[in-house]
Amino acid sequence: MKTILVFSGSPGENGHTARLIDEAVKGARSAGAEVRLYDLNSEGIRGRQGCFYCRSHEGRLTKDYLQPMYGHLKLADDIVFSSPIY
């Protein structure tokens, strides 16, 4: 089974970008893929702190919603990014 990571940068829950991602996810799942969706506008994501912890350790010092993503990136067969264009 293929594993697909989807990163959604859409700030609107019902905008064009979000609808396109929804359709891509439906299509991937209907083809039998496992899909992991990350909403990059989630309140659970913290930005970089510039502490450079990651240079001498694996991963970030700040623990947030994206922590599982690092392992998923290594195992993903495909990656989909979405972002609105203004």
Secondary structure, DSSP 8 states (H G I E B T S, - for coil): --EEEEEE--S-TTSHHHHHHHHHHHHHHHTT-EEEEEETT-TT-----S--HHHHSSS-SS--TTHHHHHHHHH-SEEEEE----
